[in-house]
Amino acid sequence: MSDLQERIENIEKEFLERISSCENSSDLENIRIHYLSRNGILNSEILKNLSQLSKDDRPVIGGLANKLKKKLELLLKEKKDAFSSEIGSSKVDLDLTLPGRRSFIGKLHPLTLTMNRIKEIFVDMGFSIAEGPDIETEYYNFDSLNFPQNHPAKDMHDTFYLEDGKLLRTHTSPVQIRLMEKKKPPLRYIMPGKVYRCDSDVSHSLMFNQVEGLVIGENVNFSHLKYVLHEFARAIFHKDAEVRFRPSYFPFTEPSAEVDITCVICKGKGCRVCKNTGWIEILGAGMVDPNVFKSVGIDPEKYTGYAFGMGVERIAMLVYSIDDIRLFFENNLEFTKQFS
Ligand code: PHE
């Protein structure tokens, strides 16, 4: 073995030792310069001297030297890549003052948040929760609730009828009937759910959410209803929230009222959400009509009750100052991710 051949082997050994103990990229650069630069060991000790070798030795040594050069280049590159992938280690240049990238965590939809809050307020007041089907019969949606046969709400313009004669419930009141069929009074329930009406503009959508309430007992009266709804308004809006009861009509309650709350968007001045009245109707309510009790076999001489039904979208619009109901259903992330 010639001296140069031995030297090549030693260079390789020495290089391997140095590179395996090398700890950062500036040391690595020094190693590269030491072995592979123009004046590095491989050039100055081996390649530059090839011309002085015999014709036979020259290709052998030249070949070995080039093979070593390639090998060293490859090892340097591997080590360099390893350093740059060690993110967070002090061995790489890392600007710890840069802001981090947040991972996007999903958020609850504003309607879900509002629905949860409504449930929470009533559960705190001692209400239980019940649900019923979205697809209903005329009996549950209308007849059992004392709607006369020719009531305008049964008209095709408001109700989505299905081919089998069933319909999409237009309110959550049918759940009152289903509940009273199953449970004996006293009852104190809220019944949240989706409802459907053929009506659509900035404050109406084809599908929306309601929360129905029903309280039945031996001495339940209108002042209990007023108290509970006022408490609710103060809990969900503001401790000074104002509520007004307007006489109204529903087939299933008598007397009936529509309940308004001061428009929180315009603070009562008038805007497109409150149609310039300063008030927003958030629910319908009243004392359960004796005919409804009769349709489920509850004795109207013994029991009285109140019921209410509120629109969840309306309430969410007031809570979050949103002036177009359609925003809830467009699934625009820029909109929905703002709420918590
Ligand atoms: N169901 C009525 C509606 O959708 C609201 C309501 C419920 C009114 C209960 C009175 C009592 O408009």
Boltz pocket constraint, residues with backbone or C-beta under 6 A from the ligand:
constraints:
  - pocket:
      binder: B
      contacts: [[A, 170], [A, 171], [A, 172], [A, 173], [A, 212], [A, 213], [A, 250], [A, 253], [A, 257], [A, 283], [A, 284], [A, 285], [A, 286], [A, 307], [A, 308], [A, 309], [A, 310]]
      max_distance: 6.0
